[in-house]
């Protein structure tokens, strides 16, 4: 069975044309796309290259060579001791591509792995030996390689999703009035560790834990405690083998003796219907704009305010991965939302309602695109959770 690196290298090579060379320049793990394609990390400065007909080539520091040889994903390895530049220029002269793809992008941060300084120094070396070569962005190729998951990537993502659902199953019966946002987050982090996973920490130390009256935002937890009448929003991603889930749930803390307020149930149902609409529209060849529009229309039919962000995003090596986005034609989402959806891409569906003082809620599911539509990867939240 091919390793994950061998699967991704073969996938990346299939995106290239004759006389193209895809160049990854990395040092101290600077370019995250090295991990995506080659499933490795290097300490010294290295040039990793994909060349049709030759496969995966590596120029690395002499102390990194044994590591790459042991992993076995490269067809040819050269090592340097004193001068990266000399060895690189000599090999590039021999390969003589007409086009070199580099990992820079104006639009997709995950495709923008080459720093500006590294770009300048790499361009100088390339022009030294190939002054007429075309330099182009690898964004289109990276979008495909990042988005279209191999069987092994799907296995890891499904495992992460299953463990996230199990964590919520264990957490839900423990929620009660008097617990603080900070305490709930700490318990979720502990549960994630017990399941052998790595929680996405973001900038807030772990899962998003928001009491609605305190504010629904990407923020850290507070010492505010749950009260009757509160809505509690939970949102987390767990990693298995370097691949993330991203699932959110909403709970209502019922006032003793009351029925659940109808406006809260109506908001939850509108979100549920919007997820249904997005799921129905998610199919190969559709655009992110079309899927987002279906979810927005469903929310409006349910009497909810305009969705203030994208309906969904891809997950994989990152909780918020690159490539096609299920979003509107707003400047901040273009051109990602114009992208066409492909088989084996994995998306979140999260048409969120953000409003104050009325109910705010997130319900977020994970799905994979199939040949004729989509398939649920997460077990859905079909009812508002009651605490």
N, C-alpha and C positions, 0 to 999 in steps of 0.2 A: 504494500500500500504506500502511495506517495505521501511524503510529509506535507505539513501545511505549507512550508516554504516552497516545496516543489510544485504544489498545486497553484500557488499564487504566482510563481515565476512563469509557469506555463500560460496562465491566464494573461499576465502582463505582456509576454512575448506575442500572444495572439492579437494584440491591439496595434502592433507595429507593422510598418510597411518596409519593403526592401530599401536598403541604404539608409535606414533610420537607426539611430543609437539613442537609447534612453539612459541618461547619466544621472546617478545619485552621488552627490558629494556630501560626506558626513564626517563629523569629528565630535567625539564625546557624546554620541547619541543625538546630535543636533537635529537631524531630519527624521521626523516620526514615520515618514513613508518607507524608510529602510526596514523598520519592524513590520509594517504592513505587507510589503512585497517579499522580503527576504527572511523575515522572522528571526532577526538577529540584531545585535548591537555591537558596536566597535568603539574602542578607546581612541586609537590613533586616527589621523586623517586618512580617508579612504575614498576611492572612486569605484563604485559598483555600477556595472554596465549591463544592459540587455541589448543583444544584437541578434537580429534574425539570422538563422543558419549557424550561429556560434553559441547561442544560449546565454547563460549568466556568467559574467566575468568579474573578477575582483582584483583591485590593486589596493593592498593594505600594508600597514606597518609590519615589520618582521615579527613583532611580538603578538600580532593578531592572527598570523597565518595559521598556526596550529588550531586555533579555535574554529576558523572557517573550514579547515580540512576535516575536522572531526564532525562538524555538522553536515557536510556533504551536499550542500545545495548549489555549489558553483562548479561550472564546467572547466574553468581555468582560473588559476590564482597566481598573481605575481606579487612579490613583496619587495619593499624598498627599505633601506637602512638609513641613508643620509638625505636623499632628495626625492620627495614625492613628485616634484615638478618634472624632473628629468625622466623618470620612469613613466609618468602619465603621458607626457608629450610623445615619447617614443612609441608607446602602445597605440595612442590615438592616431599617429601617423600611419601605422601599420593597418589599422582598422579602416581608416579613410571614409567615414560616413559623409553623406551629403547633407543630412539633417541631424542635429543633436537636440533631444528633448531634455529640458531642465525643469526641476520642481519649483517653479514659481507661478504665482497666480495673483491677479488683482481682485478676484471675487471669492475664492474658496480658501479659507485660512488653512484647512487641512492639506491643500495642495501647494501651499506656500512654504515648503520646508527649507528652501535655500535662502539664507540671509543675504541682505544686500551686499555686504562686504565679501561674502563667499562668492556671490554671483560675479562681482567685479574681478576678483582674483582668478576665478575659473574661466571667465571670458578671455582674459589676457593670455592664459595658457593655451586655450583652444585656438585663438587667433594667431598665436606664435607659429603653429604648425598647419592650421587649416584656415587660412584667412577668408576663404569664400564660403565656408560652411554656414548653413542656416541654423539659427538658434531659435527654438520655439518652446512654448509652455507645454508641459505634460498634463495640464489640467484635465483635458478630455480623457486621456488614458487613465489617469488616476481616478476619475469619477467612476469609470467602469470597474476598475480593479477594486476600488474601495467599496463600491455599492453591490456588485454582483457577488454573492457569497458562495464559497465552495461548500461541499458537504461537511467538511470538518469545521468550518466557521459556523455553519448552521447548527451543528451539534453543540458547539460551545455556547452559542447564543441561547439555544433552547434550554440547556442546563442552567444558565444564568437566570432565565425567565422562570423556570420551574422552582428554583431556590428562592427567588423573590416572592413568588406566590406562597410558598411554604412559610417564609418569614412573616408575611401578612397574616396567614392563617394562625400562626402562633401569637402574633402581636395583638390581634383584634380582641380576644377575650380578656386581655390584661388592661385594656384602656378603661379609665374611670375618672370621674370628677376629682379634681385636686392635683392631678399630675401636670407637671409643667412641660412646655415645649422642649426644654433642654433635657428633661428626664426621659421623655419619649424618644428623642433622637439618640440618647446614649443607649437606651435599651435596643433600639433598632441596630445600632452599630455592633452591639454585643451579639445579637442574634445572627447578624451577617457573619461574624467571625466564627460562631458555633457551627454554621453551615459550610465553613471552609471557603468563603467567598471574600472578595475585597469590595467594600462599599465605595461608591463614587463620593468623594469628599467635597468636590467643588471648591468653593471659597468659604464654605460654611461648616466644615467639619463633619459632614455626613448628610443623611437624608434631609430633604426639605420638610419641616414640620411647622405648619402655620395654623394658628387659630384665626378664623376669619375676622373677628372683631379687632385683632391686633394688626392684621394686614396680610393679604396674599401677595407675596413677592418672592423673588429669589433673595432670601435673607437668611441670616443665622437665627437659631432658636433663642427664645427669651425665657425668663423665669415666670412668665404669665402662666397661670394654671387654668385648666379646663373648668368651665362652669356649665350648668344646665342652660340649654339654648344655643350653645356654641356649635359652629361647624369646624371640623378639624380636617385639614388637608395634609396628606402624606404623599411624598414623591421621592422615589429612590431608584438608583441603578446599582446592580451588583455585577461584579466581573467574575467570569470563570475562564481561565486560560487566556486572559487578555481581551475578552469580548464581553460587552455590557448588555444588560437589560435596561429598561427605563419604564417604570410602571407607577401610576399614581392612583390613590384611592381617597374618597371623601366620606367622612363620618358625621353624623349628627348626634349631639348630646341632648337627649330628650328631657324636657322638663317633666318631673314626676306628675303622672296623672293626665298628661296631655296627649292628644294625637299629633302626629308629625304635621307641622304647618303646611298647607297646600302649596304655598309659593315655593317652599323648599323642594317638595316633591316634583313640582312642575319644572323647576330648573334642572333637577337631576334627569327627568325624563327627556327634556330637550337635548341635553348633552348625549344621552344614550341614543336618541334618534339621529343626532348629528354624526355620531360614530358609525351607526348603521349606514348612513348615506355615504360617508367617506369610504367605508369598506366596499360598498357596492360599486363605487366609481374607480376604485383602485385596481387597475388591470394594465397589462403590458401595452405600451403605445400611448396611453393617456399621459397628460402632462400633470405636473404638480398643481398648476393653476386650476385644472378641471376638478381634481379631487378636493382641493380647498374650497372651490365654489360650491360644491355639493354640500359640504359640511356647513358652510355659512348660511346657505338657503334654509337648511333644516333648523338651525338655531333661530333664524328670524321667524320661521313658521311657528316655533315654540314660544314666541314672545320674548326672546332673550336679546340682549344688546349685541352689537356687532363684535365679532371675534377680534381681539386686539393683537393677535399674533398668528403665526402659521398654524395650520391644522396638525401638522406632523413633520417629523424629520427622520432621517435614517439613523440606525444604531449599528454599532460594530465595535471597532477598536476604541471608539469614543462614544460617550452617552449622546452627544450631539455630533453626529458624523457629517461628512461633507457630501458632495454630489447633489442629486435632485432633491428638492424640498417641496413638501406639500403646502404651498403658501400662495398668497395673493400677488398681484402685479405691483407691489409696492417697491420703491427703490431699494429698500434694505434687503429685499429677498431676491431681487433679480441679479443674474439670470438663472439662479438655481431653481426657481419655481417654474421656469419654462422648460426644464429638462423632461425628457420622456422616461417613463417608468419601465424598468426591465425586470424580467423574471429573476427570482432569487434575491432581490433587494429586500431589506427588512426595515419596516417603518414603525414609528409610533403614530397612533391616532389620539389626539388630545385637544378637541375643540373646547377650550376652556371658557368659562364665564367669569369675568372679573367685573365686579360692581360693588358699590358701597353707598348706603348701608345694607343693601339687599344681598341675597346669598351669592357668594362666590364659590366655585367648585372646579376641581380638576378630576376627571376620570381619564386615565391614559392606558391604552392597550397596545400590544405589540403584534404585528402581523408580517407575513412573508408573501411576496408576490409570486403567483403561480402562472402556469401557461394560460389559464382561462379566468384569472381573477386574483383572489387572495385567500389566505388561510390564517386563522387565528393561531397565534403562538402562546398567548396568555389566556388564562381562564378569566372570562369577563366579569366585571362587576355589574350585575344585572339589577341590583337593588341598593338603595342608599343604606350604608351601614349605620346601625343605631348603637350608641354607647349608653 
